[in-house]
């Protein structure tokens, strides 16, 4: 159902609106999230797919941030209340196809992985940070030979190395890493955005950024550092009850973030230093040429005493001074006359 070119180091930044669980278990809200993500300019809208019974034990504790977003007796109770049945994801994916936005989902256990790949036909699988060290699951993901987007929150570099090595060893297709700080919202002093280019160099893989901060600054900075993917939690209303709404971005600021990231993508260019087309008229106006600073007689040597650089001349460029210096004038030059050499 979902086919797209693999992410590379030189791909335009892929922007993922992470709807996650912000549908609150309601299909109609999930479809509205797709509409809003498309209107905001996202490339992808991503959800999370799981069966609670296969995901966690009944007494699994809540994370701190999950305790502030609603009234849940346990993490199990929270997950069950937010779980969407599989057939709803088929409906959501068809809706995305009609809109023209790409559908993705993160499977949180093996049964949901099989559903997304074997029944829905996804060719890209997003693996959440919580599964980075789940080698049993990574082995299953990699065995499908798909493109994998792997979040790396909470991980040391050695753990990322192990995950990448395992995925490759079982036949994984292309891999894109997402740098991430797994707190909601994430504190700015713990973002460590310089890890994005460092990881790209270390692994030789495309590296993006999964942003859990409030606001757009970190995502824009990540794009400027070369992030190939920007993933940002997305909600229709940050005041809604649920574990992720408070650390998610509403549609209008999301649209503004998308526009900023697109501009950053244009601004990065190809890294080759060159004269840009828009600069040519400025160059002609401000670059200086060599002229006589006073009358110069034939046979007199060109020196810094009788030659200067000024704007508005069609003479030899000032960059040629080292070649001009010491030459004897082949004729007389008047003040401000362009310098010439044989």
DORO-485826 format. One record per residue (C-alpha): x, y, z. Coordinates in steps of 0.1 Angstrom, whole numbers, padded with zeros to 4 digits, always signed. Layout:
% residues N
XYZ...
END
This chain:
% residues 342
+0000+0000+0000+0028+0024+0008+0057+0028-0016+0083+0056-0016+0119+0062-0025+0143+0052+0004+0157+0080+0025+0192+0090+0016+0217+0116+0029+0207+0139+0000+0169+0134+0002+0147+0164+0010+0138+0164+0047+0109+0140+0053+0084+0155+0077+0064+0131+0098+0034+0142+0117+0034+0118+0146-0003+0113+0154+0007+0084+0176-0020+0079+0202-0035+0114+0199-0066+0099+0183-0076+0088+0219-0089+0055+0205-0114+0073+0183-0114+0066+0145-0131+0099+0136-0104+0118+0155-0077+0097+0138-0091+0107+0103-0092+0144+0114-0056+0141+0124-0048+0129+0088-0067+0158+0073-0049+0183+0095-0015+0168+0089-0020+0169+0052-0032+0206+0053-0001+0215+0074+0022+0202+0047+0035+0170+0063+0048+0142+0041+0037+0114+0064+0012+0109+0091+0022+0082+0115+0003+0062+0141+0011+0034+0165-0003-0001+0162-0004-0026+0191-0024-0053+0209-0022-0044+0246-0022-0080+0257+0009-0087+0236+0026-0054+0246+0028-0053+0283+0020-0071+0316-0011-0060+0334+0008-0043+0362+0033-0023+0340+0038+0011+0357+0031+0044+0340+0060+0067+0330+0060+0100+0348+0047+0120+0317+0019+0094+0313+0006+0102+0348+0000+0139+0339-0020+0134+0307-0050+0116+0321-0065+0094+0348-0052+0060+0341-0050+0032+0367-0020+0016+0350+0000+0017+0317-0021-0013+0306-0053+0005+0313-0040+0035+0294-0029+0014+0264-0062-0005+0262-0082+0027+0262-0061+0041+0233-0059+0009+0212-0074+0010+0177-0086-0023+0161-0066-0034+0130-0094-0027+0106-0094+0010+0116-0058+0013+0103-0069+0000+0069-0096+0027+0069-0070+0053+0080-0045+0042+0053-0072+0044+0026-0081+0079+0038-0045+0090+0036-0042+0076+0001-0072+0097-0010-0057+0128+0006-0022+0123-0009-0003+0119+0024+0018+0089+0032+0005+0065+0060+0029+0049+0084+0026+0032+0118+0049+0019+0145+0042-0017+0154+0049-0022+0191+0049-0060+0191+0053-0089+0166+0016-0095+0159+0011-0059+0148+0043-0060+0127+0029-0089+0108-0003-0071+0103+0013-0039+0090+0037-0057+0066+0018-0088+0055-0018-0075+0054-0014-0038+0048+0017-0041+0026+0038-0014+0043+0074-0012+0029+0087+0011+0056+0085+0003+0093+0092+0028+0121+0107+0012+0152+0102+0032+0184+0130+0039+0209+0115+0014+0233+0123-0014+0209+0159-0004+0202+0173-0030+0226+0145-0056+0218+0167-0078+0197+0140-0104+0193+0117-0079+0177+0145-0062+0156+0153-0097+0142+0117-0100+0131+0116-0065+0117+0149-0069+0097+0139-0102+0083+0113-0086+0061+0140-0067+0041+0122-0034+0045+0132+0002+0049+0135+0008+0087+0134+0041+0105+0148+0035+0140+0144+0059+0169+0174+0060+0193+0160+0076+0224+0175+0065+0258+0203+0048+0240+0241+0048+0242+0260+0047+0210+0270+0011+0216+0234+0001+0218+0226+0018+0185+0256-0001+0170+0242-0034+0182+0208-0026+0168+0221-0016+0134+0244-0046+0132+0216-0070+0140+0192-0054+0115+0219-0057+0088+0227-0093+0097+0192-0105+0091+0187-0088+0057+0172-0054+0066+0169-0030+0037+0179+0006+0041+0181+0021+0077+0175+0056+0088+0183+0065+0124+0164+0091+0144+0182+0110+0172+0158+0115+0200+0154+0124+0237+0127+0103+0252+0110+0128+0276+0077+0146+0270+0084+0174+0267+0121+0171+0263+0143+0197+0281+0164+0217+0257+0197+0212+0276+0194+0174+0270+0187+0175+0233+0223+0170+0222+0215+0179+0186+0252+0177+0175+0246+0139+0178+0228+0141+0144+0258+0149+0122+0281+0128+0145+0259+0097+0141+0256+0102+0103+0294+0102+0101+0298+0073+0125+0273+0050+0108+0273+0063+0072+0235+0063+0075+0209+0090+0071+0200+0104+0105+0169+0124+0113+0154+0138+0145+0123+0128+0165+0114+0160+0184+0096+0160+0217+0102+0196+0227+0076+0223+0229+0079+0247+0200+0097+0244+0166+0132+0257+0174+0148+0222+0179+0132+0208+0148+0144+0237+0127+0179+0235+0142+0180+0197+0135+0171+0204+0099+0200+0229+0097+0223+0202+0110+0213+0180+0081+0185+0159+0096+0170+0138+0068+0137+0133+0088+0119+0155+0112+0093+0137+0133+0071+0158+0156+0041+0148+0177+0009+0163+0163-0024+0170+0179-0056+0188+0171-0057+0203+0206-0030+0201+0232-0056+0205+0259-0072+0171+0252-0068+0143+0277-0042+0118+0268-0005+0110+0275+0010+0128+0245-0012+0159+0237+0007+0183+0260+0040+0176+0243+0024+0177+0208+0021+0206+0183-0012+0219+0171-0019+0223+0133-0011+0260+0128+0023+0260+0145+0030+0227+0128+0023+0243+0094+0047+0271+0103+0074+0245+0113+0070+0227+0081+0074+0259+0061+0106+0267+0081+0121+0233+0076+0114+0235+0039+0132+0268+0037+0161+0254+0057+0163+0225+0032+0166+0250+0004+0192+0270+0023+0215+0240+0029+0222+0236-0008+0249+0211-0020+0279+0224+0000+0298+0236-0030+0310+0272-0026+0302+0291-0057+0288+0324-0070+0250+0323-0068+0229+0338-0096+0213+0364-0074+0248+0376-0064+0260+0385-0098+0246+0421-0099+0260+0427-0064+0294+0414-0075+0294+0438-0105+0286+0467-0082+0309+0460-0052+0339+0441-0065+0369+0464-0071+0393+0467-0100+0428+0481-0102+0432+0518-0112+0460+0544-0111+0458+0563-0078+0479+0591-0095+0494+0597-0129+0518+0569-0139+0545+0575-0165+0556+0549-0190+0583+0527-0176+0573+0533-0140+0567+0502-0119+0533+0495-0105+0534+0497-0067+0509+0503-0038+0520+0539-0041+0505+0545-0075+0479+0518-0078+0447+0514-0058+0415+0493-0060+0381+0510-0066+0346+0501-0075+0331+0510-0108+0360+0502-0130+0362+0476-0158+0399+0472-0153+0418+0442-0141+0402+0427-0109+0418+0436-0076+0425+0399-0071+0452+0402-0099+0474+0425-0078+0501+0400-0071+0506+0395-0108+0505+0433-0115+0528+0444-0088+0563+0453-0101+0554+0454-0137+0566+0484-0157+0539+0506-0172+0539+0501-0210+0524+0536-0214+0512+0566-0194+0482+0562-0171+0460+0590-0159+0445+0591-0124+0416+0565-0120+0425+0550-0154+0422+0512-0154+0455+0494-0151+0466+0472-0179+0496+0449-0183+0510+0434-0215
END
